[in-house]
């Protein structure tokens, strides 16, 4: 299982909202192209998304894919340390700072991505 925490404001905070839509949409289509199916939800901050991909791979492949698909670099560094200490990693919080994340949605089709993008970018950035 690969998990990705895509913090849109941290990555693209200064960009125009429509450029953010374009970038995130391309990333989600690339994920579907590579993995065919994955799960996604809006993070508790409503400024990012969480992604789960059900795939078996080595730790090295997992970290490479997480970096390629723009996982939060601080989270990657923390998970490398957790792995070194044999602690649980790949954690995505459902609740943080009194706010809750959205429900998981399965992405299988292009229409699923468009629907998710429309929902996600209704939130104020």
MMTF fields as JSON, N, C-alpha, C and O atoms, coordinates in Angstrom:
{
  "mmtfVersion": "1.0.0",
  "mmtfProducer": "UNKNOWN",
  "numBonds": 499,
  "numAtoms": 500,
  "numGroups": 125,
  "numChains": 1,
  "numModels": 1,
  "chainsPerModel": [1],
  "groupsPerChain": [125],
  "chainIdList": ["A"],
  "bondAtomList": [4, 2, 8, 6, 12, 10, 16, 14, 20, 18, 24, 22, 28, 26, 32, 30, 36, 34, 40, 38, 44, 42, 48, 46, 52, 50, 56, 54, 60, 58, 64, 62, 68, 66, 72, 70, 76, 74, 80, 78, 84, 82, 88, 86, 92, 90, 96, 94, 100, 98, 104, 102, 108, 106, 112, 110, 116, 114, 120, 118, 124, 122, 128, 126, 132, 130, 136, 134, 140, 138, 144, 142, 148, 146, 152, 150, 156, 154, 160, 158, 164, 162, 168, 166, 172, 170, 176, 174, 180, 178, 184, 182, 188, 186, 192, 190, 196, 194, 200, 198, 204, 202, 208, 206, 212, 210, 216, 214, 220, 218, 224, 222, 228, 226, 232, 230, 236, 234, 240, 238, 244, 242, 248, 246, 252, 250, 256, 254, 260, 258, 264, 262, 268, 266, 272, 270, 276, 274, 280, 278, 284, 282, 288, 286, 292, 290, 296, 294, 300, 298, 304, 302, 308, 306, 312, 310, 316, 314, 320, 318, 324, 322, 328, 326, 332, 330, 336, 334, 340, 338, 344, 342, 348, 346, 352, 350, 356, 354, 360, 358, 364, 362, 368, 366, 372, 370, 376, 374, 380, 378, 384, 382, 388, 386, 392, 390, 396, 394, 400, 398, 404, 402, 408, 406, 412, 410, 416, 414, 420, 418, 424, 422, 428, 426, 432, 430, 436, 434, 440, 438, 444, 442, 448, 446, 452, 450, 456, 454, 460, 458, 464, 462, 468, 466, 472, 470, 476, 474, 480, 478, 484, 482, 488, 486, 492, 490, 496, 494],
  "bondOrderList": [1, 1, 1, 1, 1, 1, 1, 1, 1, 1, 1, 1, 1, 1, 1, 1, 1, 1, 1, 1, 1, 1, 1, 1, 1, 1, 1, 1, 1, 1, 1, 1, 1, 1, 1, 1, 1, 1, 1, 1, 1, 1, 1, 1, 1, 1, 1, 1, 1, 1, 1, 1, 1, 1, 1, 1, 1, 1, 1, 1, 1, 1, 1, 1, 1, 1, 1, 1, 1, 1, 1, 1, 1, 1, 1, 1, 1, 1, 1, 1, 1, 1, 1, 1, 1, 1, 1, 1, 1, 1, 1, 1, 1, 1, 1, 1, 1, 1, 1, 1, 1, 1, 1, 1, 1, 1, 1, 1, 1, 1, 1, 1, 1, 1, 1, 1, 1, 1, 1, 1, 1, 1, 1, 1],
  "groupList": [{"groupName": "UNK", "atomNameList": ["N", "CA", "C", "O"], "elementList": ["N", "C", "C", "O"], "formalChargeList": [0, 0, 0, 0], "bondAtomList": [1, 0, 2, 1, 3, 2], "bondOrderList": [1, 1, 2], "singleLetterCode": "X", "chemCompType": "L-PEPTIDE LINKING"}],
  "groupTypeList": [0, 0, 0, 0, 0, 0, 0, 0, 0, 0, 0, 0, 0, 0, 0, 0, 0, 0, 0, 0, 0, 0, 0, 0, 0, 0, 0, 0, 0, 0, 0, 0, 0, 0, 0, 0, 0, 0, 0, 0, 0, 0, 0, 0, 0, 0, 0, 0, 0, 0, 0, 0, 0, 0, 0, 0, 0, 0, 0, 0, 0, 0, 0, 0, 0, 0, 0, 0, 0, 0, 0, 0, 0, 0, 0, 0, 0, 0, 0, 0, 0, 0, 0, 0, 0, 0, 0, 0, 0, 0, 0, 0, 0, 0, 0, 0, 0, 0, 0, 0, 0, 0, 0, 0, 0, 0, 0, 0, 0, 0, 0, 0, 0, 0, 0, 0, 0, 0, 0, 0, 0, 0, 0, 0, 0],
  "groupIdList": [1, 2, 3, 4, 5, 6, 7, 8, 9, 10, 11, 12, 13, 14, 15, 16, 17, 18, 19, 20, 21, 22, 23, 24, 25, 26, 27, 28, 29, 30, 31, 32, 33, 34, 35, 36, 37, 38, 39, 40, 41, 42, 43, 44, 45, 46, 47, 48, 49, 50, 51, 52, 53, 54, 55, 56, 57, 58, 59, 60, 61, 62, 63, 64, 65, 66, 67, 68, 69, 70, 71, 72, 73, 74, 75, 76, 77, 78, 79, 80, 81, 82, 83, 84, 85, 86, 87, 88, 89, 90, 91, 92, 93, 94, 95, 96, 97, 98, 99, 100, 101, 102, 103, 104, 105, 106, 107, 108, 109, 110, 111, 112, 113, 114, 115, 116, 117, 118, 119, 120, 121, 122, 123, 124, 125],
  "secStructList": [7, 3, 3, 3, 3, 3, 3, 2, 2, 2, 2, 2, 6, 6, 1, 7, 2, 2, 2, 2, 2, 2, 2, 2, 2, 2, 2, 2, 2, 2, 2, 2, 2, 2, 2, 1, 7, 3, 3, 3, 3, 3, 7, 6, 6, 1, 1, 3, 3, 3, 3, 3, 3, 7, 7, 7, 7, 7, 2, 2, 2, 2, 2, 2, 2, 2, 2, 2, 6, 6, 7, 7, 2, 2, 2, 2, 2, 2, 2, 2, 2, 2, 2, 2, 6, 6, 7, 7, 7, 7, 7, 7, 7, 1, 3, 3, 6, 6, 3, 3, 7, 7, 7, 7, 3, 3, 3, 7, 1, 2, 2, 2, 2, 2, 2, 2, 2, 2, 2, 2, 6, 6, 1, 7, 7],
  "xCoordList": [0.851, 0.0, 0.893, 1.807, 0.608, 1.298, 0.294, -0.844, 0.703, -0.145, 0.595, 1.818, -0.174, 0.388, -0.448, -1.677, 0.227, -0.415, 0.001, 1.123, -0.896, -0.607, -1.136, -2.34, -0.233, -0.603, -0.516, 0.569, -1.656, -1.704, -1.14, -0.384, -1.495, -0.992, 0.508, 1.183, 1.04, 2.478, 3.233, 4.271, 2.706, 3.368, 3.153, 4.084, 1.929, 1.554, 0.833, 0.035, 1.102, 0.376, 0.283, -0.751, 1.329, 1.341, 0.711, 0.56, 0.347, -0.194, -1.685, -2.393, -2.143, -3.546, -4.344, -3.847, -5.572, -6.409, -6.577, -6.549, -6.749, -6.979, -5.728, -5.822, -4.567, -3.326, -3.17, -2.688, -3.578, -3.573, -4.493, -4.134, -5.671, -6.613, -5.945, -6.012, -5.307, -4.64, -3.555, -3.485, -2.719, -1.615, -2.147, -1.701, -3.093, -3.638, -4.387, -4.268, -5.146, -5.876, -4.914, -5.163, -3.832, -2.84, -2.217, -2.016, -1.91, -1.336, -2.309, -1.9, -3.587, -4.583, -4.791, -4.967, -4.774, -4.883, -3.65, -3.774, -2.47, -1.252, -1.318, -0.908, -1.83, -1.999, -2.916, -2.622, -4.021, -4.96, -4.315, -4.533, -3.535, -2.86, -1.876, -1.794, -1.14, -0.126, -0.752, -0.35, -1.738, -2.253, -3.672, -4.142, -4.357, -5.714, -6.798, -7.902, -6.489, -7.483, -6.765, -5.711, -7.354, -6.831, -7.954, -9.028, -7.698, -8.68, -8.145, -6.938, -9.08, -8.692, -9.718, -10.9, -9.26, -10.168, -9.571, -8.375, -10.418, -9.965, -9.411, -10.027, -8.252, -7.623, -8.438, -9.32, -8.141, -8.895, -8.741, -9.656, -7.624, -7.422, -8.235, -8.436, -8.701, -9.415, -8.498, -8.974, -7.187, -6.215, -5.308, -4.3, -5.676, -4.875, -5.699, -6.879, -5.056, -5.738, -4.868, -3.64, -5.542, -4.882, -5.18, -6.304, -4.171, -4.313, -3.807, -2.759, -4.556, -4.139, -4.113, -5.067, -2.997, -2.85, -2.551, -1.56, -3.399, -3.24, -2.321, -2.769, -1.031, -0.031, 1.111, 1.476, 1.649, 2.807, 4.076, 4.217, 4.998, 6.286, 7.3, 6.94, 8.549, 9.618, 9.574, 8.932, 10.244, 10.318, 10.941, 10.515, 11.95, 12.619, 11.677, 11.627, 10.933, 9.957, 8.86, 8.437, 8.414, 7.37, 7.835, 7.106, 9.033, 9.537, 9.742, 9.464, 10.214, 10.39, 9.052, 8.935, 8.043, 6.714, 6.109, 5.488, 6.283, 5.755, 6.412, 5.736, 7.703, 8.381, 7.922, 7.677, 7.807, 7.385, 6.0, 5.751, 5.093, 3.735, 3.534, 2.406, 4.627, 4.614, 4.087, 3.454, 4.342, 3.989, 4.741, 5.804, 4.186, 4.789, 6.196, 6.349, 7.214, 8.607, 8.893, 9.692, 8.253, 8.433, 7.899, 8.5, 6.777, 6.182, 7.087, 7.243, 7.677, 8.6, 9.799, 10.187, 10.388, 11.542, 11.166, 11.925, 9.993, 9.542, 9.324, 9.66, 8.766, 8.537, 9.849, 9.945, 10.846, 12.162, 12.732, 13.302, 12.575, 13.04, 12.199, 12.741, 10.888, 10.025, 10.404, 10.444, 10.681, 11.102, 12.406, 12.559, 13.337, 14.622, 14.433, 15.172, 13.445, 13.171, 12.134, 11.697, 11.734, 10.715, 9.386, 8.722, 9.009, 7.733, 6.759, 7.161, 5.495, 4.46, 4.691, 5.028, 4.501, 4.644, 3.437, 2.477, 3.477, 2.382, 1.09, 0.008, 1.194, 0.038, -0.636, 0.019, -1.946, -2.769, -3.816, -4.578, -3.857, -4.769, -6.174, -6.36, -7.166, -8.561, -8.988, -9.772, -8.455, -8.778, -7.481, -6.522, -7.466, -6.281, -6.736, -7.5, -6.263, -6.615, -8.128, -8.627, -8.858, -10.3, -11.099, -12.32, -10.433, -11.106, -10.989, -10.024, -11.981, -11.955, -11.787, -12.226, -11.142, -10.942, -12.238, -13.151, -12.307, -13.479, -13.521, -12.62, -14.57, -14.729, -13.877, -13.661, -13.402, -12.62, -13.516, -14.641, -13.002, -13.689, -12.759, -11.55, -13.33, -12.537, -12.488, -13.511, -11.273, -11.069, -10.783, -9.783, -11.692, -11.529, -11.629, -11.067, -12.348, -12.611, -12.203, -11.98, -12.111, -11.83, -12.925, -12.64, -14.172, -15.28, -15.143, -15.505, -14.627, -14.386, -13.411, -13.599, -12.379, -11.385, -12.015, -11.827, -12.747, -13.385, -14.338, -14.354, -15.122, -16.054, -15.307, -15.719, -14.208, -13.443, -12.821, -12.866, -12.253, -11.626, -12.662, -12.376, -13.863, -14.919, -15.265, -15.442, -15.362, -15.665, -14.529, -14.758, -13.323, -12.177, -11.949, -11.708, -12.02, -11.706, -12.869, -12.778, -13.962, -14.999, -14.555, -15.1, -13.567, -13.057, -12.189, -11.556, -12.173, -11.433, -9.949, -9.555, -9.132, -7.693, -7.139, -5.929],
  "yCoordList": [-1.185, 0.0, 1.243, 1.374, 2.134, 3.418, 4.486, 4.472, 5.414, 6.553, 7.837, 7.925, 8.819, 10.116, 11.209, 11.168, 12.183, 13.369, 14.544, 15.039, 14.975, 16.037, 17.352, 17.609, 18.185, 19.474, 20.542, 21.033, 20.895, 21.804, 23.171, 23.738, 23.718, 25.048, 25.059, 26.009, 24.014, 23.958, 23.867, 24.504, 23.074, 22.879, 24.031, 24.447, 24.548, 25.484, 26.722, 27.321, 27.11, 28.189, 29.496, 30.161, 29.882, 31.181, 31.156, 32.205, 29.996, 29.891, 30.215, 30.084, 30.633, 30.872, 29.582, 28.489, 29.707, 28.542, 27.635, 26.412, 28.213, 27.402, 26.65, 25.567, 27.212, 26.499, 25.336, 24.266, 25.547, 24.453, 23.315, 22.141, 23.673, 22.662, 21.851, 20.621, 22.54, 21.879, 20.912, 19.772, 21.366, 20.536, 19.31, 18.193, 19.508, 18.394, 17.421, 16.206, 17.945, 17.081, 16.211, 15.017, 16.779, 15.994, 14.918, 13.79, 15.256, 14.273, 13.121, 11.96, 13.425, 12.381, 11.505, 10.293, 12.108, 11.303, 10.41, 9.26, 10.928, 10.107, 8.934, 7.826, 9.166, 8.072, 6.991, 5.801, 7.402, 6.435, 5.679, 4.48, 6.379, 5.731, 4.66, 3.572, 4.977, 4.054, 2.919, 1.766, 3.223, 2.222, 1.735, 0.798, 2.347, 1.966, 2.322, 2.71, 2.19, 2.47, 2.889, 2.353, 3.857, 4.273, 4.937, 5.205, 5.198, 5.879, 7.261, 7.467, 8.209, 9.588, 10.223, 9.88, 11.153, 11.932, 13.316, 13.535, 14.226, 15.581, 15.532, 14.944, 16.146, 16.146, 16.973, 17.734, 16.821, 17.538, 19.053, 19.787, 19.535, 20.985, 21.544, 22.755, 20.66, 21.012, 21.732, 22.361, 21.638, 22.275, 21.261, 21.622, 19.989, 18.93, 17.671, 17.626, 16.654, 15.38, 14.242, 14.325, 13.183, 11.936, 10.901, 10.804, 10.134, 9.122, 7.786, 7.73, 6.707, 5.342, 4.517, 4.511, 3.821, 2.964, 1.557, 1.333, 0.625, -0.76, -1.485, -2.033, -1.474, -2.093, -2.623, -2.012, -3.743, -4.31, -3.814, -3.882, -3.313, -2.869, -2.818, -2.892, -2.691, -2.598, -1.216, -0.301, -1.07, 0.22, 1.284, 2.439, 0.891, 1.838, 2.307, 3.494, 1.365, 1.729, 2.625, 3.597, 2.28, 3.072, 4.518, 5.449, 4.709, 6.066, 6.813, 8.01, 6.133, 6.769, 7.228, 8.342, 6.365, 6.723, 7.867, 8.765, 7.84, 8.928, 10.255, 11.282, 10.245, 11.483, 11.919, 13.102, 10.969, 11.271, 11.919, 12.859, 11.389, 11.913, 13.001, 13.267, 13.625, 14.858, 14.695, 15.608, 13.545, 13.399, 14.459, 14.921, 14.837, 15.83, 15.359, 14.291, 16.157, 15.756, 15.58, 14.721, 16.381, 16.222, 14.865, 14.202, 14.458, 13.15, 12.016, 11.011, 12.172, 11.154, 11.002, 9.881, 12.115, 12.069, 11.397, 10.584, 11.739, 11.127, 9.626, 8.844, 9.218, 7.793, 7.031, 5.871, 7.658, 7.004, 6.727, 5.664, 7.683, 7.493, 6.428, 5.607, 6.437, 5.419, 4.024, 3.077, 3.894, 2.592, 2.134, 0.967, 3.074, 2.747, 2.218, 1.341, 2.759, 2.357, 1.246, 0.903, 0.68, -0.367, 0.072, -0.706, 1.327, 1.857, 1.934, 1.889, 2.048, 2.169, 3.447, 4.499, 3.325, 4.491, 4.572, 3.818, 5.48, 5.648, 6.075, 5.625, 6.924, 7.344, 8.545, 9.52, 8.452, 9.581, 9.817, 8.909, 11.007, 11.297, 11.579, 12.321, 10.973, 11.26, 12.555, 13.332, 12.77, 13.981, 14.678, 14.039, 16.006, 16.791, 18.202, 18.828, 18.683, 20.03, 20.232, 21.314, 19.192, 19.28, 19.223, 19.377, 19.006, 18.921, 17.491, 16.789, 17.066, 15.7, 15.693, 16.601, 14.646, 14.449, 13.964, 13.511, 14.066, 13.598, 12.082, 11.391, 11.581, 10.149, 9.694, 10.45, 8.457, 7.895, 7.682, 7.196, 8.052, 7.815, 6.988, 7.217, 6.036, 5.209, 5.884, 6.279, 6.005, 6.575, 5.43, 4.724, 5.257, 4.225, 4.805, 4.257, 5.916, 6.481, 7.952, 8.584, 8.479, 9.906, 10.743, 11.787, 10.298, 11.031, 11.095, 12.102, 10.033, 10.047, 11.166, 11.856, 11.341, 12.379, 13.762, 14.626, 13.972, 15.274, 15.61, 16.743, 14.64, 14.841, 15.21, 16.118, 14.507, 14.806, 16.204, 16.956, 16.554, 17.876, 18.977, 19.97, 18.802, 19.798, 19.958, 21.079, 18.844, 18.902, 19.566, 20.464, 19.123, 19.611, 21.112, 21.832, 21.581, 22.983, 23.922, 25.116, 23.406, 24.276, 24.891, 25.917, 24.287, 24.832, 26.049, 26.138, 26.97, 28.229, 27.995, 27.425, 28.44, 28.338, 29.693, 29.84],
  "zCoordList": [0.0, 0.0, 0.0, 0.814, -0.918, -0.976, -0.584, -1.055, 0.275, 0.609, 0.256, 0.368, -0.168, -0.565, 0.082, 0.047, 0.671, 1.233, 0.355, 0.455, -0.491, -1.457, -0.887, -0.922, -0.36, 0.225, -0.858, -1.171, -1.423, -2.569, -2.226, -3.015, -1.058, -0.694, -0.486, -0.882, 0.131, 0.362, -0.969, -1.147, -1.893, -3.178, -4.148, -4.838, -4.203, -5.271, -4.748, -5.469, -3.507, -2.846, -3.6, -3.547, -4.296, -4.972, -6.359, -6.986, -6.84, -8.195, -8.24, -7.242, -9.398, -9.654, -9.43, -9.706, -8.933, -8.634, -9.853, -9.717, -11.036, -12.229, -12.66, -13.238, -12.387, -12.653, -11.671, -12.043, -10.418, -9.439, -9.897, -9.806, -10.385, -10.89, -11.996, -12.002, -12.922, -14.042, -13.554, -14.013, -12.631, -12.12, -11.391, -11.653, -10.48, -9.692, -10.6, -10.443, -11.535, -12.462, -13.26, -13.427, -13.751, -14.495, -13.617, -14.067, -12.377, -11.464, -11.236, -11.238, -11.042, -10.795, -12.026, -11.9, -13.215, -14.438, -14.605, -15.027, -14.28, -14.356, -13.388, -13.732, -12.177, -11.217, -11.784, -11.669, -12.392, -12.967, -14.127, -14.295, -14.907, -16.034, -15.539, -16.11, -14.485, -13.964, -13.164, -13.319, -12.304, -11.361, -11.657, -11.012, -12.61, -13.026, -12.01, -12.393, -10.711, -9.674, -8.397, -8.055, -7.698, -6.401, -5.617, -6.156, -4.351, -3.499, -3.152, -3.026, -2.999, -2.722, -1.801, -1.842, -0.97, -0.127, 0.087, -0.107, 0.485, 0.82, 2.237, 3.125, 2.452, 3.776, 4.765, 4.369, 6.039, 7.071, 6.947, 7.321, 6.438, 6.276, 5.114, 5.015, 4.235, 3.001, 2.006, 1.061, 2.224, 1.342, 0.66, 0.051, 0.768, 0.173, 0.004, 0.353, -0.537, -0.738, -0.222, -0.203, 0.193, 0.583, -0.482, -0.975, -0.83, -1.87, -1.327, -0.684, -1.587, -1.232, -2.509, -3.287, -2.706, -3.879, -3.383, -2.689, -3.738, -3.298, -4.279, -5.286, -3.962, -4.831, -3.952, -2.948, -4.345, -3.645, -4.311, -5.531, -3.5, -4.036, -2.897, -1.722, -3.26, -2.256, -1.599, -2.115, -0.481, 0.205, -0.683, -0.675, -1.449, -2.338, -3.444, -3.766, -4.023, -5.06, -4.484, -5.112, -3.29, -2.63, -2.451, -2.795, -1.92, -1.687, -3.008, -3.091, -4.015, -5.329, -5.894, -6.404, -5.8, -6.3, -5.501, -6.071, -4.198, -3.365, -3.74, -3.802, -3.986, -4.399, -5.786, -6.021, -6.696, -8.064, -8.089, -8.844, -7.232, -7.205, -6.147, -5.732, -5.714, -4.908, -3.484, -2.953, -2.861, -1.451, -0.652, -1.065, 0.485, 1.372, 1.775, 2.37, 1.45, 1.691, 3.179, 3.552, 4.04, 5.49, 5.932, 6.777, 5.365, 5.669, 5.189, 5.882, 4.02, 3.502, 4.431, 4.76, 4.854, 5.763, 7.08, 7.607, 7.609, 8.868, 8.687, 9.576, 7.55, 7.303, 7.121, 7.52, 6.532, 6.423, 7.814, 8.058, 8.715, 10.088, 10.802, 11.541, 10.588, 11.196, 10.7, 11.486, 9.409, 8.859, 9.522, 9.881, 9.676, 10.284, 11.713, 12.162, 12.412, 13.796, 13.9, 14.999, 12.752, 12.701, 13.319, 14.003, 13.069, 13.53, 12.361, 11.198, 12.681, 11.646, 10.827, 11.37, 9.513, 8.64, 7.718, 7.884, 6.749, 5.783, 6.473, 6.096, 7.464, 8.253, 7.59, 7.223, 7.448, 6.997, 8.082, 8.415, 8.625, 9.724, 9.21, 8.246, 9.874, 9.568, 10.251, 9.708, 11.455, 12.208, 12.593, 13.025, 12.429, 12.749, 13.11, 12.375, 14.234, 14.702, 14.778, 14.469, 15.188, 15.349, 14.058, 14.082, 12.932, 11.633, 11.112, 11.413, 10.326, 9.802, 8.285, 7.579, 7.822, 6.383, 5.75, 6.441, 4.428, 3.691, 3.602, 4.079, 2.99, 2.791, 1.601, 0.654, 1.665, 0.565, -0.653, -0.537, -1.807, -3.084, -3.965, -3.998, -4.668, -5.58, -6.942, -7.501, -7.46, -8.792, -9.756, -9.627, -10.736, -11.763, -13.168, -14.117, -13.295, -14.619, -14.668, -13.636, -15.878, -16.055, -15.41, -14.823, -15.511, -14.902, -13.383, -12.774, -12.765, -11.314, -10.947, -9.945, -11.755, -11.492, -11.643, -10.786, -12.707, -12.942, -11.794, -11.311, -11.362, -10.25, -8.968, -8.247, -8.686, -7.481, -7.568, -6.594, -8.698, -8.881, -8.653, -7.984, -9.208, -9.022, -7.544, -7.067, -6.819, -5.391, -4.619, -3.809, -4.872, -4.109, -4.314, -3.345, -5.526, -5.778, -5.49, -5.774, -4.93, -4.383, -3.075, -2.667, -2.394, -1.14, -1.44, -2.492, -0.503, -0.673, -0.433, 0.584, -1.379, -1.225, -0.9, -0.726]
}
